Amino acid sequence: MDTNIKLGSGSSISNPKIKVKDIPNPPTITSVVDNGVGGVVVNFTPSNIGGIADSYTVTSSPGSITSTSSSSPIWMTNLNYGTAYTFTVTANNSTGVSSASTASSSVTPTFIGSYDSIQTVAVGAGGVSVISFTSIPAGYTNLQIRAIGRTGRSAGGTVADDVYIRFNSDQTSVYTNQYIYSNGSNIYAIGEANISYLYAQLAGNALTQYAQGIMLMDIYDYSNTTKFKTMTAQCGASQNTATMQSMMSGGMWRSTSAINRIDIIPGTANFQQYSHFALYGIR
Amino acid sequence: MPNTYVALNSFTVTTPVSSISFNSIPQTYTDLVLVAQGRTTTAGGNSDIIIGLNGDYSGIYSRLWTSTASGSNSHVTGYNFNFGGMLTSYMTGGGAAANQFSNDVTHIMNYANTTTFKPYICKNLPGNGGTFFTVGQYNSRNAISSMTITSLDSTNFATNTTFSLYGITAA
């Protein structure tokens, strides 16, 4: 149907289009997730009918705690541990606020408290010859070291370099280590007894610029005084060429002493700038 | 000392979908950990899982993998480079027993820094009895703010597949 709007001067506009800004329809909550530190993540999808929303507001029940964001998900904090909550979400624009969505399923925020950051070393310009975690507190069950890094090794075009791990500054031959490593073409398995350190691996300095080796090491029951101490590590170095290396290592320190110090020593020269080592305690 | 291992988000597949995305990843953690337990609808064996970081599918991903085959003493290794996506693991396909799901855990270190490339490690049990270990790298200095997970054979993730993303903070 054609429409003419006549203006006062006698002219007119044919088939005018009028935009009506409407209040949004309520979104739909798709899931709510306990994040383990007293918070909840609320995922939702906007309605595809009604007005376009500028923001969304999640409201808790009980407590009427609110959080607003321009998109999903919305992170709810300041909740009480152990209290069961449901959540609703509204869509908002300058015209108004939608009705509330259907309430979410119930979720109870928890506080796991099982994984703590103990100490971190970020290597600066000039590098360092050893990474030392000292005065490691007892009270956790296991330790984990997460690292990226590269050593000073540049000879031979080998992208990886060994790193050596010692506990409590013990340099005697009471370590046992087995590992397999691969270069993408062959796999090698090596076992060594009565050595003075444990093995892991990071990148050498022949790796392409900005590339880093990676290491994930777990040390089990470290403060026990009746068992020898065991560790496992997954590590290696990858880059955007055919030259790479990976290692899976498992070892034992034949001592019943509780571990209170860990030293990580590069196979060659210093750990380079931007290497990053973080020690965590796990209950 | 505060707890530093935080669940960021989680998805459970209720009807088969071709991709799962984690968007708007907070930049306030040190490492990311992606935990998956799943299967795809591929008719054959396993599906390669591929992740696009920041929507980037250019050929700047590399990885080296080592695997033991199911039911034998054999082991194999190989690598990819100049690859258009982050290859992490194998996921059980539709040919497996109905309740059989693979699992894999992928660690991405220092994901928010803009100084270095982003190395990752993945430990994977494909679900057919083999094991799979990957060391790889996103050869980009960009901070990672999103990840989209698909299967390389473009099949769907099956119902009850789960993906959970965690953040870890170094003090």
Interface residues (C-beta under 8 A of the other chain):
Chain A: S31 V33 D34 N35 G36 V37 G39 V41 N43 S71 P73 F111 I112 G113 S114 Y115 D116 S117 I118 Q119 T120 R146 A147 I148 I180 S182 N183 G184 S185 N186 I187 T208 Y210 A211 Q212 G213 I214 L216 Q234 C235 G236 A237 S238 Q239 N240 T241 A242 M244 Q245 S246 M248 Y274 H276 A278 Y280 G281
Chain B: M1 P2 N3 T4 Y5 V6 A7 L8 N9 S10 F11 T12 S24 T30 D31 G59 I60 Y61 S62 R63 L64 T66 H75 T77 G78 Y79 F81 N82 H107 M109 N110 T115 T116 F117 P119 Y120 I121 K123 F133 T134 V135 G136 Q137 N139 R141 I168 T169 A170 A171
